């Protein structure tokens, strides 16, 4: 590799890191500015009143051999479970980010056009995901996250959550990057399972909830969690106070 190629490669890495930092700063500022509007839910969110909204978008990655999912309707059981749990537990209505499509599922999900880079198809979690956020995978996810232009400029006051359907999550089946992002990843193998609560689990993580060691709780740490997927009173408070949960948008 020539010296010039090395310089360009290093500059690209730095620019990716700068953009990731700016995205995080923007989200932190949003949290600070909107904090006064969250006080009610932080204290009385367990009441589930008034009703709120969460906007969701699902992006299915494309590998060199084709889309990771060929029938988007296979995602409906996971979407329906998410809608039911958040409505029943928190009085939060989950709605699609898009609208106006002839087929309802197309409002919820899309297959991305470009072939995803290897780092985005097979992702890491925990500390590895933090490093990936400032690398090629993080840049790819940022560019395809709903509510942002070029992964750099927010255009939606709803701050929708994007779930990326990936080929594999190392050591897990889903991951919400433990930094300020608007997305999470779910392995294709579980996203279409008729009884999978993984999508709902990762959305809850993205709304600032952490693991709880109760098998019938939505935040139980593995896919052995069981219905009815309870949320405690304080979990409802925290979730309803998330920047992704809004009254108006």
N, C-alpha and C positions, 0 to 999 in steps of 0.2 A: 504494500500500500504506500502510495506517494505521500510526501509531507503535506501537500495541498489537500489531498483526500482526508488525511487525518485531521487537519485543521477544520475542514468543512464538517466532518463527523462530530468533532468536539463542539463546534458552534451550534450544531443542530441539537445536541444533547442539552446544552445550556439554554437554548431558546425554549425547548420543551419544559425544562424545569421552571423557567421564568413564567411561562404561561400557566403552568399548574399552580404556581405560587399566587399569581394574580387571581385565578379562579377561586382559590381558597380564601384570599383576602376579601373578595367581593361577597362571598357567602358569609364570612364572619361579620362583615359590615351589615348585611341584611339581618342577621340574627340580632345584632346590637340595636339597630334602628327599630326593628319591629318588636323588641322585647316587651315594651309596655302593653302591647296588644295581646301578649301571651300570658299575662299574669293571671287572668281569670281562669284559663284552662290549667295552668300549673297548680292552682289551688283547688278549683272546683271541676276539673275536667271529668272526674268520675261521674258527675251528673249527666254527662252526655248532652248538654244543652248549651246553646242552640246547635242545630245540625251544622256540620262542616263538610268540606269536599277535599278529596285527594285526586289529582289527575295522574293517570298512569299511561305509560307507553312501553311497548315491548318490541325490541329490535332483535330479529333473528339473524345471526351471523351467517356468512357464506364462506365455505371452505373451498379449496381448489377443486373439489369433487362436486360442489353444489351446495344448496342451502342445507343447514343443519336440521330444519324442519320443512317438510313439503306440504303439510296440511295445517294451516294456522288454527283451524277449528279444534285441533287437538289441545290447544291451550285453554279452551273454555272452562274445563273443570277447575283448573288452578285459579283462573280469573274469578269464577263464581264463588269459590271458597273464600278468596280474599275479600270480595264484596260482602259476603254474608258475615264474616267474622268482624270486619271493621264496622259494619252497620249495626250488628247486634251488640257488640261490646262497647263501641265508642260513639255511635250515631254519626259515623263518618261515611259519606257516600263516595264510593270509588267510581270515577267516571273516566272515559277515554280522553286522551289528549287531543286526538283528531276527531273530526265529525264530517258528516255528509257523504260518506262512502256507501255504495249500494249494499255491500255486505257488511254487517255489523262488526264482524271480527276484524275487518280492515281498519276500523277506527281504533282498535286496541293494539294491533300488531302489524309489523311489516317485515319483509325480508330485505336486508340491506343489499344494495346493488353490487358494490365492490367486494372482491375477495378480501377477507380480513387478514391482517398480518398474523404470523404464527403465535406471537406473544399475546394476541387478543383471543385466539381460538382456544388456547390452553393456558388458563390464567392461574395465578397464585392467590393466596389469601393471607390475612394477617400482615406480618411485616413485609412479606414478599409483595403483597398488593400495594403497599405504600410506595415501595420502590418502583413498581410497575406504573403507578399513577404519574410519575414524572418521566416515563419512558414511552416507547412506541405504543404499548397497549393503552396507556392512559390517554395519550393524544388521540388515538383512534376512537376510544369511547367518548371522549369529550366532544369530538367533531360530530358524533352521531347521537348525542344526548338531546332529548326534546327540551325545547325552551331556551336553547343557546344557538348563537350564530358562530360557526367556525370554532366552537368550543371555547370562546373567549368573551362573547358579549351576551348577557342575559336578555331575553326578549319576552319572557313570561313572568308576571308577578305571582303566578301559581307555583312556580318552581316544581314542575311535574317530576315524577320519578320515572326513570327509564330502567327497565330490566333487560339486560343483554343475555340472550340465549347463546351460550358458548359450548364448545365441544367438551371441555373438561375443566373442573376446578380442583387443583391439586390437593388431595387429601380430604376434600369436602364435596358437597353437591351444590353449594351456593355460597356467595360471599358479598357482603356489603363492605366496601373499602373503608377501613377505620380512619378516614380523614373526611374533610368537608367536600363531598361530591354529591351529585344528584342521580347516581346510578348504582346498581348492584348487578351481579352476575349469577346466573343459574344454569346448571348443566342441562343440556337438551334431554338427557335420559330421564330426568325427573320432572322436567317442566310439563311433560305431557301425561304424567301419571294421573289416573282418575282420582286417587286419594292423596295426592301430594299437597302438603301445606308449605312446601319450600318457598314458593313465590311469596306467599303471605308473610312467612317468617323473615325473608330478606327485606321486604317492604317495611316491616316493623323495625328491623335493624336500621334501615335508612332513616326512619323517624326517631332515631336516638335511643331505642330500647336495646338492652343487653340481655345476655342469657340468664335464664332462671331455671333452677334445678327441680322442676315439677313437670312430669310427663304430660299432663293435660293442659299445660300452658303453651301458648303459641311460641314462646321464646325458649322452649326446651332445646338443648344444644344439638340434638341430631334428629334425623327423620323418624325416630321411634316415638315422636310425640303423638299423643292420642286426642281425639275429640273430647270435649267441645272446644278446645283451644282457648282457654280462659285468658283474660288479662286482668291483673290485679288493679286496684283503684289507682295506685301510683303509676302503673304502666299506662293506664288510660290518660292520666294527667299529662305525662311526658309526651305520649304520642300526639294527643290533640294540640299540644303546644308547639309541635314541630313546624318549621317554616314550610313544609310541604302540605300542611293541612290548613286550609283557608276557609273564610266565610264567603267571599265574593267571587273569586276567580275560578 
